[in-house]
Amino acid sequence: MLNLFKIEWLKIKTYRTFWILFLAFLIFFPVAFYFSASKYMESLASSGRMEEQILKSMIESPFVFPKVWLSASWMGGLFFVLLGMLYILLITNEVQYRTHRQNIIDGWSRMDFLKAKFSILIFFVLVSTALIFLSGLLVGLVFSPANADVFNGIYFVGYFALMATLYLMLAYLIAILVKRTGLAIIIYFAVVCILDNVLWLIFTLKNSQIGYYLLLEPVDSLVPNPFKPKIMERRTVDDYTLVIAAVVYIGIYCTAIVSYFRKTDLRT
């Protein structure tokens, strides 16, 4: 797979849109995260109103250890949509410009093409997870007391990696099925930002735990909003169950991608 990734890298390293979106994630996330932490800690120090003090006392400081790992992972998930969009772009461009056919004519099998695109997925997950770790570590070291337990809660970074994988696998499936860049991106955003959240809200308002098993909710629930008071948390499903659900979804998406691409007509 490393050789396939090298070939993919040759394709994208001169692609301007790739660098714009990729660098936007690499730069904007850590800057926004540090800025948010700085402003929050300033407001915490200068808070004078009783209502503000009570509210902030209900929320464990999100930018010090150990909760900074959750905050970095959650905010990283908000920015990660950029990489989902970029991933769709890289796949659909191959289909629209028929370069995937040329790869196969030149000797690749259909599985080689899928593996090559999967190597890009792994690259995005590894880079983004490393960025989440470094950003959380930096902000935590800056704003935490000297005796803080640095690595307590670091498992949230692992949850982020799982979340990134599931999000990209969904993007992969949509790109393979839809093939048209604009439509695929619209569907991806609709599922990620609207459909999944609306369905979760409907089930939650009915006091049902089914919402936590929807398309993306297993990983979203593993990395909850750090600014939400614990008293508002309604989830009773344990983390272990959600991890299993996420892995099952990844397996389903992977199976669907392979099954469809093996049978699809590459001329369309």
WOCORMO-V905324 format. One record per residue. N is the residue number from 1. RES is the residue in one letter. NEAR is the number of other C-alpha atoms within 8 Angstrom. Layout:
BEGIN
N/RES/NEAR
N/RES/NEAR
END
This chain:
BEGIN
1/M/7
2/L/6
3/N/6
4/L/11
5/F/12
6/K/8
7/I/8
8/E/11
9/W/8
10/L/8
11/K/8
12/I/8
13/K/8
14/T/6
15/Y/8
16/R/6
17/T/6
18/F/10
19/W/9
20/I/8
21/L/11
22/F/11
23/L/9
24/A/9
25/F/12
26/L/10
27/I/8
28/F/9
29/F/12
30/P/10
31/V/8
32/A/8
33/F/11
34/Y/10
35/F/8
36/S/8
37/A/10
38/S/8
39/K/8
40/Y/8
41/M/10
42/E/8
43/S/8
44/L/8
45/A/6
46/S/6
47/S/8
48/G/6
49/R/6
50/M/6
51/E/6
52/E/9
53/Q/10
54/I/8
55/L/8
56/K/10
57/S/7
58/M/8
59/I/12
60/E/7
61/S/7
62/P/11
63/F/13
64/V/13
65/F/14
66/P/13
67/K/13
68/V/13
69/W/16
70/L/16
71/S/13
72/A/13
73/S/14
74/W/13
75/M/10
76/G/11
77/G/11
78/L/7
79/F/10
80/F/10
81/V/8
82/L/10
83/L/12
84/G/11
85/M/11
86/L/11
87/Y/12
88/I/15
89/L/9
90/L/8
91/I/12
92/T/13
93/N/9
94/E/10
95/V/11
96/Q/9
97/Y/6
98/R/9
99/T/9
100/H/9
101/R/10
102/Q/8
103/N/10
104/I/11
105/I/7
106/D/6
107/G/6
108/W/10
109/S/7
110/R/9
111/M/9
112/D/9
113/F/12
114/L/9
115/K/10
116/A/12
117/K/11
118/F/8
119/S/12
120/I/10
121/L/12
122/I/9
123/F/8
124/F/9
125/V/11
126/L/9
127/V/8
128/S/10
129/T/12
130/A/8
131/L/10
132/I/12
133/F/11
134/L/8
135/S/12
136/G/12
137/L/10
138/L/8
139/V/13
140/G/13
141/L/10
142/V/6
143/F/9
144/S/10
145/P/7
146/A/4
147/N/4
148/A/8
149/D/7
150/V/9
151/F/7
152/N/7
153/G/10
154/I/10
155/Y/7
156/F/12
157/V/13
158/G/9
159/Y/12
160/F/15
161/A/12
162/L/10
163/M/11
164/A/11
165/T/12
166/L/13
167/Y/10
168/L/11
169/M/12
170/L/10
171/A/13
172/Y/12
173/L/12
174/I/13
175/A/14
176/I/11
177/L/7
178/V/9
179/K/11
180/R/9
181/T/12
182/G/6
183/L/8
184/A/13
185/I/10
186/I/8
187/I/9
188/Y/12
189/F/9
190/A/9
191/V/9
192/V/10
193/C/8
194/I/9
195/L/9
196/D/13
197/N/9
198/V/8
199/L/10
200/W/12
201/L/9
202/I/9
203/F/12
204/T/11
205/L/7
206/K/6
207/N/6
208/S/8
209/Q/11
210/I/7
211/G/13
212/Y/12
213/Y/11
214/L/11
215/L/7
216/L/12
217/E/12
218/P/14
219/V/15
220/D/9
221/S/9
222/L/11
223/V/12
224/P/8
225/N/7
226/P/11
227/F/6
228/K/8
229/P/9
230/K/7
231/I/4
232/M/6
233/E/7
234/R/5
235/R/6
236/T/5
237/V/8
238/D/6
239/D/7
240/Y/6
241/T/8
242/L/15
243/V/11
244/I/8
245/A/10
246/A/13
247/V/8
248/V/8
249/Y/10
250/I/11
251/G/8
252/I/8
253/Y/11
254/C/10
255/T/8
256/A/9
257/I/11
258/V/10
259/S/8
260/Y/9
261/F/9
262/R/8
263/K/6
264/T/6
265/D/5
266/L/5
267/R/5
268/T/3
END
